Structure formats: structure tokens, C-alpha cells
Amino acid sequence: MKSHFHFIGIGGIGMSALAMGLLQKGCSISGSDLVKNDETNKLEKLGAVIFTSQVPQNIEFVTSKFTNRLINFVVSSAIKPENQEFSYCKEKNLSIKHRSEILAMLMRTYTALAIAGSHGKTSTSTFLSTILELCTSNSSSITGGIIPIYNSNCHLENTKYLVAEVDESDGTIDKYKSDIGIINNIDFDHCDHFSNLSEVISSFKSFAKNSKKLLLNFDCETSRKNFYSKYKWSNSTAKNVTYAIIPTEINSKYTIGKYYENGNFISNLNIPIPGQHNLSNITAAIAASRMIGVDFIKIKKNLKYLKLPKKRFEFRGQIDERSLYDDYAHHPNEIKETIKLGRLFIKQKNNNEFQKNRLIALFQPHRYSRVKQFNKEFAEELSKADIIYVTSIYGAGEGNEEKITSKMITDLIYKKNKNVSYINNYYEVSKNFYELTQKGDLILNMGAGDCHNFWSILNEKNN
């Protein structure tokens, strides 16, 4: 009997990827979301039924239309119990699955390479997907971002390998079994679910236990101290690690480094992606490819095709000599790396021009719990920009009983860097764009909410 899947909240990057994958596998799909986006439009074109409301009638429609199919209703942790569709499904005892169960089910039918970690999962998944696609033509992918080589967050065919990005944010990471499990790094985050770092570590421990082989980042102190594996990578040493790329030059266009396996120098590599944190993600992707036996010469030949996923230091364009970049950074350590990369770009520009270019950080905090937990760390990293604008918090469905606001961050930044302002929202920024910026500015627009609509808001205003 063929299956039908109805996704409650189908527009999310992780949910839409699964819906796309199941469509490609021949299942029928429906879903609801209050906001239409590129992902829901793509799914609709491919035959999915999309509702722009979330009401019990949608569920009734689905159960009456797909009577000859086995129907599953899929939710993510973002769906609250009071959601009308969700509560109706529970009331009627319909089959409800969490998105992690669907991803785990798909992973079981492939040689699965699962990418976990606090930061860089989507980039690592993108690099690994690209290498495996070009070197083996036998690889599928489900990720939390748009992979340039597929122009999609999902490419699911009857291949041998599957690259899957797995999420630790809600504790469901213990559902996944993989042939190779990759842990990029471990940091305290997702304070709405975890109360301290050791809880985060134990959720990664169950992921490690479910991985036949584990690949670890030796440069991350937390993973180095808490996990053991004979497969490790590093960008600081070639000793006692299986895979290493030691950088010899990092600039705003590329990274050059020496590649080692088991301490032996193999080759110089020229990688078309800037940034130390990206080098770590690329090293992980090369290491995982080598662990499944991909020929190194092939990998080296295809490195020139690597690209970052969308929203990862993504150049959106220039308006009156001001350059705008979008980045998904929403944790202090991610902001730190993104600002570092911004500085590399400015250093390059300042060599050629007389004008002093400024780095502007435009930040939309994501979740009240995260701001409460990390306000000092946010202030520490953001104050390293020349000018800082912080907008109101994107709540992501969280309640705000404690009345937490972005002023917690701006007041702390002000002690270190006086060039900071709170600006209510992106329409305000857009309205005062020319007063807030000057020619030559590099603007880093950071966050995990709806801040990436800024470019289109700006363009509407300027056209």
C-alpha cells in the first residue's frame, strides 16, 4: 500500500527537505504552513497539496481524499500542542510521526553519512554532498540548507550513499543510526531544550553509539575530551590524527593548505572557500569521503567546485557601494567566525583603496532563551564590529514571560563599543539605510529568523 504524508509546518527547511525526498520516492504529499516560501512553491509545482491555514478541515480533507493510502501526519518540535491540526490528529488517534522518525527511516535504506555538531552542519553537509556527487555519482542528500549543486535541500534517488544533516536541538538525535557519524564540534546551545553543556554532550554520546564509525574534530576541546574514535581530523596538527589540512594561506577568496593522512604529507590543496571555520568543515568532508574509499586524486580534482550553501556568508549584492552579506550566525561562536571572515574581506579591500572600509554588524537575535543565556557572549563578539545594529528578537514561537529584549545585548555592547544602536525591525533599518551606512561599508546581516528578507525589503525601497 502506498503511503501519504501530511506535514504540519511543511515550509520549514528541514520539513520541506523530507517532504521533497518522499515525493521523489513516489509518496503523495500534503502539508500546511501559514507562510508560503520557495520551498512550498517548489513542492506545489511537483504535485504536493499545500494549505496556507492550519485548521482541522485540512486533516479532514486529507483523510477523505487519500482513502486508498496509508496516511502519516508529520510534526517537528516547532509544532506546539495547541496547533489545531496537531490537536485534531491526536483527538482522532491518527498516526503522528516526528520528523526525526521519518529521516531515520530514510537513512536505514542507504549507507548513511550523518553530520552532527553545534555549528557548521549545513556547510559540512554541502561540501560532502558536492564531493560525493562529483566523485561517485552515487549519492543522495537531505540537509537543512540549499545545496548549490542540487539547488535544493533534498536530492533523493536510489543511490548507495546518503548525506544527512541531523539536528541535536530537540534531543531527537538518538533516533539516527549511521554508517559514519560526524561530530563537527560541541557547544552549549538550544537552551530551550538543554539546561547545560553536559546534557548536550550526552545527547551526542547516544548519536556516537549509533554510528558504526565516528569521525571527530580533534580541534574541538569538548569533543576531544568526551569522545574516543580512531578517526579524527585537525587543522592545527598532523600528529595523532587521521586527516589534517594545515593552512598556509587564508584570504578572502581561497584557502591553501597542506593535506596529511596518518601524519604523512599527501598534497597541497587549493580550496575556493575562505575562512578557518570553513576549512574545518571541508576537512571533515574530505575525511568522510576517504573513509568510504573515495579516491584522493578525484577529490582533489573536484575541490574547485565547492560552494557554500545559501545564507552562509552569502553575498546578496551592492547598493550604492555598500556590500551586503547574509549569514545564519545566531550563536556567539558563529558570530565570532563570521565577523572574523568579514575582517578578511575588508583587509583585502583596504589594500586597494584609500578609503577606510567599515564592518557593520546587523543582528537579529533568535529566541528569548538564547538571549537570556548568552547576552554577555553576544555582546563580546558583536562589539568587535565597527558599528552594531541589533533588532528585536525573533521569538521562533517561544513565550517571553521574563520580558527579555535586545536591550540586554545593546547595553552590554555599549560598555565596549559606543557605536551601537537598537533598531526595532528591518523596515526601520531600510528606511534609514543611508543615514546608518556609508559608501564602502561591508554589512553582515546575521540571524536565523526572517532577517534574510532584508535584501528584498531594501530593493523594494530602492526601486
PAVO-984305 format. One record per residue (C-alpha): residue number from 1; chain; x, y, z. Coordinates in steps of 0.5 Angstrom, whole numbers, always signed. Each point is the difference from the previous one (the first is absolute). Layout:
N
[r NUM; "A"; [X; Y; Z]]
...
% end
This chain:
463
[r 1; "A"; [+0; +0; +0]]
[r 2; "A"; [+3; +7; -2]]
[r 3; "A"; [+1; +5; +5]]
[r 4; "A"; [-3; +7; +1]]
[r 5; "A"; [+4; +5; +5]]
[r 6; "A"; [-3; +7; +2]]
[r 7; "A"; [+5; +4; +3]]
[r 8; "A"; [-3; +5; +5]]
[r 9; "A"; [+5; +6; -1]]
[r 10; "A"; [+3; -2; -7]]
[r 11; "A"; [+3; +7; -1]]
[r 12; "A"; [+6; -1; +5]]
[r 13; "A"; [+7; -2; -3]]
[r 14; "A"; [+0; -7; +3]]
[r 15; "A"; [-7; -2; -1]]
[r 16; "A"; [+0; +2; -7]]
[r 17; "A"; [+6; -4; -2]]
[r 18; "A"; [-3; -6; +3]]
[r 19; "A"; [-7; +1; -4]]
[r 20; "A"; [+4; +1; -6]]
[r 21; "A"; [+4; -6; +1]]
[r 22; "A"; [-6; -4; +1]]
[r 23; "A"; [-3; +3; -6]]
[r 24; "A"; [+6; -2; -4]]
[r 25; "A"; [-1; -7; +3]]
[r 26; "A"; [-7; -1; -3]]
[r 27; "A"; [-4; +2; +6]]
[r 28; "A"; [-6; +5; +0]]
[r 29; "A"; [+1; +6; +4]]
[r 30; "A"; [-4; +6; +3]]
[r 31; "A"; [+1; +5; +5]]
[r 32; "A"; [-1; +6; +4]]
[r 33; "A"; [+3; +7; +1]]
[r 34; "A"; [-2; +7; +2]]
[r 35; "A"; [+5; +3; -5]]
[r 36; "A"; [+2; -2; -7]]
[r 37; "A"; [+7; +0; -2]]
[r 38; "A"; [+5; -3; -5]]
[r 39; "A"; [-1; -7; +3]]
[r 40; "A"; [-7; +0; +0]]
[r 41; "A"; [-1; +2; -7]]
[r 42; "A"; [+5; -5; -3]]
[r 43; "A"; [-4; -5; +4]]
[r 44; "A"; [-6; +2; -3]]
[r 45; "A"; [+3; +0; -7]]
[r 46; "A"; [+1; -7; +1]]
[r 47; "A"; [-7; -2; +2]]
[r 48; "A"; [+0; +1; +8]]
[r 49; "A"; [-6; +3; +2]]
[r 50; "A"; [+1; +6; +4]]
[r 51; "A"; [-4; +3; +5]]
[r 52; "A"; [+1; +7; +3]]
[r 53; "A"; [-4; -1; +6]]
[r 54; "A"; [+1; -5; +6]]
[r 55; "A"; [-8; -2; +1]]
[r 56; "A"; [-3; -7; +2]]
[r 57; "A"; [-3; +1; -7]]
[r 58; "A"; [+6; -1; -3]]
[r 59; "A"; [+1; -7; +3]]
[r 60; "A"; [-7; -2; -2]]
[r 61; "A"; [+1; +2; -7]]
[r 62; "A"; [+7; -5; +0]]
[r 63; "A"; [-3; -6; +3]]
[r 64; "A"; [-6; +1; -4]]
[r 65; "A"; [+4; +1; -7]]
[r 66; "A"; [+5; -6; +1]]
[r 67; "A"; [-4; -5; +3]]
[r 68; "A"; [+4; -6; -4]]
[r 69; "A"; [+6; +2; +3]]
[r 70; "A"; [+4; +0; +7]]
[r 71; "A"; [+0; +7; +3]]
[r 72; "A"; [+5; +2; +5]]
[r 73; "A"; [+0; +7; +3]]
[r 74; "A"; [+7; +3; +1]]
[r 75; "A"; [+2; +5; +5]]
[r 76; "A"; [+6; +4; +2]]
[r 77; "A"; [+2; +2; +7]]
[r 78; "A"; [-2; +7; -2]]
[r 79; "A"; [-7; -2; +0]]
[r 80; "A"; [-4; +2; +6]]
[r 81; "A"; [-5; -5; +3]]
[r 82; "A"; [-5; +6; +0]]
[r 83; "A"; [+0; +0; -8]]
[r 84; "A"; [-7; -2; -3]]
[r 85; "A"; [+3; -5; -5]]
[r 86; "A"; [+4; -4; +5]]
[r 87; "A"; [-5; +0; +6]]
[r 88; "A"; [-5; -2; -5]]
[r 89; "A"; [+4; -6; -2]]
[r 90; "A"; [+1; -2; +7]]
[r 91; "A"; [-7; +0; +2]]
[r 92; "A"; [-2; -4; -6]]
[r 93; "A"; [+6; -5; +1]]
[r 94; "A"; [+3; +1; -6]]
[r 95; "A"; [+7; -3; -2]]
[r 96; "A"; [+5; +6; +2]]
[r 97; "A"; [+8; +0; -1]]
[r 98; "A"; [+5; +4; +2]]
[r 99; "A"; [+4; +3; -6]]
[r 100; "A"; [+7; -4; +3]]
[r 101; "A"; [-4; -7; -1]]
[r 102; "A"; [-1; +2; -7]]
[r 103; "A"; [+7; +2; -1]]
[r 104; "A"; [+3; -6; +4]]
[r 105; "A"; [-5; -5; -4]]
[r 106; "A"; [+3; +3; -7]]
[r 107; "A"; [+7; -1; +3]]
[r 108; "A"; [-1; -7; +1]]
[r 109; "A"; [+0; -1; -7]]
[r 110; "A"; [+7; +3; -2]]
[r 111; "A"; [+7; +0; +2]]
[r 112; "A"; [-1; +6; +4]]
[r 113; "A"; [+5; +5; +2]]
[r 114; "A"; [-3; +4; +5]]
[r 115; "A"; [+2; +7; +2]]
[r 116; "A"; [-1; +3; +7]]
[r 117; "A"; [+3; +5; +4]]
[r 118; "A"; [-2; +7; +3]]
[r 119; "A"; [+3; +4; -6]]
[r 120; "A"; [+1; -1; -7]]
[r 121; "A"; [-4; -6; -1]]
[r 122; "A"; [-3; +3; -6]]
[r 123; "A"; [+6; +2; -3]]
[r 124; "A"; [+4; -6; +1]]
[r 125; "A"; [-6; -4; -3]]
[r 126; "A"; [+0; +4; -6]]
[r 127; "A"; [+8; -1; -1]]
[r 128; "A"; [-1; -7; +1]]
[r 129; "A"; [-6; -1; -5]]
[r 130; "A"; [+4; +4; -5]]
[r 131; "A"; [+6; -4; +0]]
[r 132; "A"; [-4; -7; +0]]
[r 133; "A"; [-5; +2; -5]]
[r 134; "A"; [+6; +2; -5]]
[r 135; "A"; [+5; -6; +2]]
[r 136; "A"; [-5; -5; +1]]
[r 137; "A"; [-7; +2; -4]]
[r 138; "A"; [-3; -5; +5]]
[r 139; "A"; [-2; +5; +6]]
[r 140; "A"; [-6; +3; +3]]
[r 141; "A"; [-1; +6; +5]]
[r 142; "A"; [-5; +2; +5]]
[r 143; "A"; [+2; +7; +3]]
[r 144; "A"; [-2; +6; +4]]
[r 145; "A"; [+2; +5; -6]]
[r 146; "A"; [+0; +1; -7]]
[r 147; "A"; [+6; -4; -3]]
[r 148; "A"; [+2; +3; -6]]
[r 149; "A"; [+2; -6; -5]]
[r 150; "A"; [-7; -2; +1]]
[r 151; "A"; [-3; +7; +1]]
[r 152; "A"; [-5; -4; +5]]
[r 153; "A"; [+0; -2; +8]]
[r 154; "A"; [-1; -7; -3]]
[r 155; "A"; [+2; -5; -5]]
[r 156; "A"; [-2; -7; +1]]
[r 157; "A"; [+1; -5; -5]]
[r 158; "A"; [+1; -8; +0]]
[r 159; "A"; [+8; +1; +2]]
[r 160; "A"; [+5; -3; +4]]
[r 161; "A"; [+1; +6; +5]]
[r 162; "A"; [-4; +5; +3]]
[r 163; "A"; [+3; +6; +4]]
[r 164; "A"; [-5; +2; +5]]
[r 165; "A"; [+1; +6; +5]]
[r 166; "A"; [-3; -2; +7]]
[r 167; "A"; [-2; +5; +5]]
[r 168; "A"; [+1; +0; +7]]
[r 169; "A"; [-4; +6; +2]]
[r 170; "A"; [-6; -4; +3]]
[r 171; "A"; [+3; -7; +3]]
[r 172; "A"; [-2; -4; -6]]
[r 173; "A"; [+7; -1; -3]]
[r 174; "A"; [+0; -7; +4]]
[r 175; "A"; [-5; -2; -6]]
[r 176; "A"; [+5; -1; -5]]
[r 177; "A"; [+4; -6; -2]]
[r 178; "A"; [+6; +2; -5]]
[r 179; "A"; [+6; -4; -3]]
[r 180; "A"; [+4; +6; +1]]
[r 181; "A"; [-2; +5; +5]]
[r 182; "A"; [+4; +7; +0]]
[r 183; "A"; [+0; +5; +6]]
[r 184; "A"; [+3; +7; -2]]
[r 185; "A"; [+0; +3; +7]]
[r 186; "A"; [-4; +0; +6]]
[r 187; "A"; [-2; +7; +3]]
[r 188; "A"; [-6; +1; +5]]
[r 189; "A"; [-6; +3; -4]]
[r 190; "A"; [-7; -1; +0]]
[r 191; "A"; [-2; +2; +7]]
[r 192; "A"; [-7; -1; -1]]
[r 193; "A"; [+2; -8; +0]]
[r 194; "A"; [+6; -1; +4]]
[r 195; "A"; [+2; +3; +6]]
[r 196; "A"; [+8; +0; +0]]
[r 197; "A"; [+5; -3; -4]]
[r 198; "A"; [+1; -7; +3]]
[r 199; "A"; [-8; -1; -3]]
[r 200; "A"; [+3; +2; -7]]
[r 201; "A"; [+6; -5; +1]]
[r 202; "A"; [-5; -6; +2]]
[r 203; "A"; [-4; +1; -6]]
[r 204; "A"; [+6; +0; -5]]
[r 205; "A"; [+2; -6; +4]]
[r 206; "A"; [-6; -4; -2]]
[r 207; "A"; [+1; +2; -7]]
[r 208; "A"; [+7; -2; +0]]
[r 209; "A"; [-2; -7; +3]]
[r 210; "A"; [-5; -1; -6]]
[r 211; "A"; [+6; +2; -5]]
[r 212; "A"; [+4; -6; -3]]
[r 213; "A"; [+6; +4; -1]]
[r 214; "A"; [+0; +7; +4]]
[r 215; "A"; [+4; +6; -3]]
[r 216; "A"; [+2; +5; +5]]
[r 217; "A"; [+3; +7; -1]]
[r 218; "A"; [+7; +0; +4]]
[r 219; "A"; [+0; +8; +1]]
[r 220; "A"; [-7; +0; +4]]
[r 221; "A"; [+2; -1; +7]]
[r 222; "A"; [-6; -2; +2]]
[r 223; "A"; [-1; -6; -5]]
[r 224; "A"; [+8; -2; +1]]
[r 225; "A"; [-1; -1; +8]]
[r 226; "A"; [-7; -3; +0]]
[r 227; "A"; [+0; -5; -6]]
[r 228; "A"; [+5; -5; -3]]
[r 229; "A"; [+1; -2; -7]]
[r 230; "A"; [+6; -2; -4]]
[r 231; "A"; [-3; +4; -6]]
[r 232; "A"; [+2; +8; +2]]
[r 233; "A"; [+1; +6; -4]]
[r 234; "A"; [+4; +6; +1]]
[r 235; "A"; [+2; +7; -3]]
[r 236; "A"; [+5; +1; +6]]
[r 237; "A"; [+5; -6; +0]]
[r 238; "A"; [+1; -6; -5]]
[r 239; "A"; [+2; -4; +6]]
[r 240; "A"; [-4; -6; +3]]
[r 241; "A"; [-6; +2; -4]]
[r 242; "A"; [-2; -4; -7]]
[r 243; "A"; [-1; +6; -4]]
[r 244; "A"; [+2; +7; +0]]
[r 245; "A"; [+1; +6; -4]]
[r 246; "A"; [+5; +5; +3]]
[r 247; "A"; [-2; +7; -3]]
[r 248; "A"; [+6; +4; -3]]
[r 249; "A"; [-4; +6; -3]]
[r 250; "A"; [-7; +2; +1]]
[r 251; "A"; [-3; +6; -3]]
[r 252; "A"; [-7; +3; -2]]
[r 253; "A"; [+0; -4; -7]]
[r 254; "A"; [+3; -7; +2]]
[r 255; "A"; [+4; -4; +5]]
[r 256; "A"; [+6; -4; -2]]
[r 257; "A"; [+3; -6; +5]]
[r 258; "A"; [+4; -6; +0]]
[r 259; "A"; [-4; -6; +1]]
[r 260; "A"; [+2; -6; +4]]
[r 261; "A"; [-2; -7; +2]]
[r 262; "A"; [+2; -4; +6]]
[r 263; "A"; [+6; +5; +0]]
[r 264; "A"; [+2; -1; -7]]
[r 265; "A"; [+0; +6; -4]]
[r 266; "A"; [-4; -1; -7]]
[r 267; "A"; [-1; +6; -4]]
[r 268; "A"; [-1; +8; +0]]
[r 269; "A"; [-7; +2; +0]]
[r 270; "A"; [-3; +6; -3]]
[r 271; "A"; [-7; +1; +3]]
[r 272; "A"; [-5; +5; -3]]
[r 273; "A"; [-3; +2; +6]]
[r 274; "A"; [+2; +5; +5]]
[r 275; "A"; [+0; -1; +8]]
[r 276; "A"; [+3; -4; +5]]
[r 277; "A"; [-6; -3; +2]]
[r 278; "A"; [-2; -2; -7]]
[r 279; "A"; [+7; -3; +0]]
[r 280; "A"; [-2; -5; +6]]
[r 281; "A"; [-7; -2; -4]]
[r 282; "A"; [+4; -1; -6]]
[r 283; "A"; [+5; -4; +3]]
[r 284; "A"; [-6; -4; +3]]
[r 285; "A"; [-3; -1; -7]]
[r 286; "A"; [+7; -3; -3]]
[r 287; "A"; [+1; -4; +6]]
[r 288; "A"; [-7; -4; +0]]
[r 289; "A"; [+1; -1; -8]]
[r 290; "A"; [+6; -3; +2]]
[r 291; "A"; [-3; -5; +5]]
[r 292; "A"; [-5; -2; -5]]
[r 293; "A"; [+6; -1; -5]]
[r 294; "A"; [+0; +6; -5]]
[r 295; "A"; [+6; +0; -4]]
[r 296; "A"; [+4; +6; +3]]
[r 297; "A"; [+2; +3; -7]]
[r 298; "A"; [-7; +0; -2]]
[r 299; "A"; [-2; +4; +6]]
[r 300; "A"; [+6; +5; -1]]
[r 301; "A"; [-2; +1; -8]]
[r 302; "A"; [-8; +2; +3]]
[r 303; "A"; [+2; +5; +5]]
[r 304; "A"; [+0; +5; -4]]
[r 305; "A"; [-8; -1; -1]]
[r 306; "A"; [-1; +1; +8]]
[r 307; "A"; [-5; +6; +1]]
[r 308; "A"; [-3; +2; +7]]
[r 309; "A"; [-8; -1; +1]]
[r 310; "A"; [-4; +6; +0]]
[r 311; "A"; [+0; +4; +6]]
[r 312; "A"; [+7; -2; +2]]
[r 313; "A"; [+4; +7; -2]]
[r 314; "A"; [-5; +1; -6]]
[r 315; "A"; [+2; +6; -4]]
[r 316; "A"; [-7; +3; -1]]
[r 317; "A"; [+2; +6; -4]]
[r 318; "A"; [+2; +7; +0]]
[r 319; "A"; [-4; +6; +1]]
[r 320; "A"; [+4; +7; -1]]
[r 321; "A"; [+7; -3; +1]]
[r 322; "A"; [-3; -4; +7]]
[r 323; "A"; [+1; -7; -1]]
[r 324; "A"; [-5; -5; +4]]
[r 325; "A"; [+1; -7; +2]]
[r 326; "A"; [-5; -4; +3]]
[r 327; "A"; [+3; -5; +6]]
[r 328; "A"; [-4; -5; +4]]
[r 329; "A"; [+4; +1; +6]]
[r 330; "A"; [-4; +0; +6]]
[r 331; "A"; [+4; -3; +6]]
[r 332; "A"; [+6; +5; +3]]
[r 333; "A"; [+5; -5; -3]]
[r 334; "A"; [-3; +0; -7]]
[r 335; "A"; [+0; +8; +0]]
[r 336; "A"; [+8; +0; +2]]
[r 337; "A"; [+2; -4; -6]]
[r 338; "A"; [-5; +4; -5]]
[r 339; "A"; [+3; +6; +3]]
[r 340; "A"; [+7; -2; -1]]
[r 341; "A"; [-2; -2; -7]]
[r 342; "A"; [-2; +7; -1]]
[r 343; "A"; [+6; +3; +2]]
[r 344; "A"; [+4; -5; -5]]
[r 345; "A"; [-4; +3; -6]]
[r 346; "A"; [+1; +8; +3]]
[r 347; "A"; [+7; -2; +1]]
[r 348; "A"; [+0; -2; -8]]
[r 349; "A"; [-4; +7; -2]]
[r 350; "A"; [+5; +4; +4]]
[r 351; "A"; [+6; -2; -3]]
[r 352; "A"; [-3; +3; -7]]
[r 353; "A"; [-4; +6; +3]]
[r 354; "A"; [+2; +7; +4]]
[r 355; "A"; [-7; +0; +3]]
[r 356; "A"; [-1; -4; +7]]
[r 357; "A"; [-5; -5; -1]]
[r 358; "A"; [-4; -2; +6]]
[r 359; "A"; [-3; -6; +2]]
[r 360; "A"; [-7; +1; +2]]
[r 361; "A"; [-4; -6; +4]]
[r 362; "A"; [-7; +0; +0]]
[r 363; "A"; [-3; -6; +4]]
[r 364; "A"; [-7; -3; +1]]
[r 365; "A"; [+0; -4; +7]]
[r 366; "A"; [-3; -6; -1]]
[r 367; "A"; [-4; -3; +6]]
[r 368; "A"; [-1; +3; +7]]
[r 369; "A"; [+3; -6; +4]]
[r 370; "A"; [+6; +1; -4]]
[r 371; "A"; [+1; +8; +1]]
[r 372; "A"; [-1; -1; +7]]
[r 373; "A"; [+5; -6; +1]]
[r 374; "A"; [+6; +3; -5]]
[r 375; "A"; [-1; +8; +1]]
[r 376; "A"; [+7; +1; +2]]
[r 377; "A"; [+3; -4; -5]]
[r 378; "A"; [-5; +3; -6]]
[r 379; "A"; [+3; +7; +3]]
[r 380; "A"; [+7; -2; +0]]
[r 381; "A"; [+0; -3; -7]]
[r 382; "A"; [-4; +6; -3]]
[r 383; "A"; [+4; +5; +3]]
[r 384; "A"; [+5; -2; -5]]
[r 385; "A"; [-3; +3; -6]]
[r 386; "A"; [+1; +8; -1]]
[r 387; "A"; [-8; +1; +0]]
[r 388; "A"; [-5; -4; +3]]
[r 389; "A"; [-8; +0; -1]]
[r 390; "A"; [-4; -5; +4]]
[r 391; "A"; [-7; -1; -2]]
[r 392; "A"; [-6; -3; +4]]
[r 393; "A"; [+1; -7; +2]]
[r 394; "A"; [-3; -6; -5]]
[r 395; "A"; [-4; -4; +5]]
[r 396; "A"; [-1; -6; -4]]
[r 397; "A"; [-6; -2; +4]]
[r 398; "A"; [+3; +1; +7]]
[r 399; "A"; [-4; +3; +5]]
[r 400; "A"; [+3; +6; +3]]
[r 401; "A"; [-2; +0; +8]]
[r 402; "A"; [+6; +4; +2]]
[r 403; "A"; [-1; +6; -5]]
[r 404; "A"; [+7; -2; -3]]
[r 405; "A"; [+2; +6; -5]]
[r 406; "A"; [+6; +1; -5]]
[r 407; "A"; [+2; +6; +5]]
[r 408; "A"; [+3; -5; +4]]
[r 409; "A"; [+5; -1; -5]]
[r 410; "A"; [+1; +7; -2]]
[r 411; "A"; [+1; +3; +7]]
[r 412; "A"; [+6; -5; +1]]
[r 413; "A"; [+3; +1; -7]]
[r 414; "A"; [+0; +8; +1]]
[r 415; "A"; [+5; -1; +6]]
[r 416; "A"; [+5; -3; -5]]
[r 417; "A"; [-2; +4; -6]]
[r 418; "A"; [-4; +6; +0]]
[r 419; "A"; [-2; -1; -8]]
[r 420; "A"; [-7; -4; +2]]
[r 421; "A"; [-7; +1; -1]]
[r 422; "A"; [-6; -4; +1]]
[r 423; "A"; [-5; +1; -6]]
[r 424; "A"; [-7; -3; +0]]
[r 425; "A"; [+0; -4; -6]]
[r 426; "A"; [+3; -1; -8]]
[r 427; "A"; [-5; +5; -2]]
[r 428; "A"; [+3; +6; +4]]
[r 429; "A"; [+7; -2; -2]]
[r 430; "A"; [-3; +0; -7]]
[r 431; "A"; [-3; +7; +1]]
[r 432; "A"; [+6; +3; +3]]
[r 433; "A"; [+5; -4; -4]]
[r 434; "A"; [+4; +6; -3]]
[r 435; "A"; [+1; +3; +7]]
[r 436; "A"; [+2; -7; +3]]
[r 437; "A"; [+5; -1; -5]]
[r 438; "A"; [+5; +3; -5]]
[r 439; "A"; [+4; -2; -6]]
[r 440; "A"; [+5; -6; +1]]
[r 441; "A"; [-4; -3; +5]]
[r 442; "A"; [+0; -7; +1]]
[r 443; "A"; [-6; -2; +3]]
[r 444; "A"; [-1; -7; +4]]
[r 445; "A"; [-7; -2; +1]]
[r 446; "A"; [-1; -5; +5]]
[r 447; "A"; [-5; -5; +3]]
[r 448; "A"; [-4; -6; -1]]
[r 449; "A"; [-7; +4; +0]]
[r 450; "A"; [-3; +3; -6]]
[r 451; "A"; [+5; +5; +0]]
[r 452; "A"; [+2; -2; -7]]
[r 453; "A"; [-6; +3; -3]]
[r 454; "A"; [+4; +7; +1]]
[r 455; "A"; [+3; +0; -7]]
[r 456; "A"; [-6; +0; -4]]
[r 457; "A"; [-3; +5; +5]]
[r 458; "A"; [+6; +4; -2]]
[r 459; "A"; [-1; -1; -7]]
[r 460; "A"; [-8; +2; +0]]
[r 461; "A"; [+2; +6; +4]]
[r 462; "A"; [+5; +2; -6]]
[r 463; "A"; [-3; -2; -6]]
% end
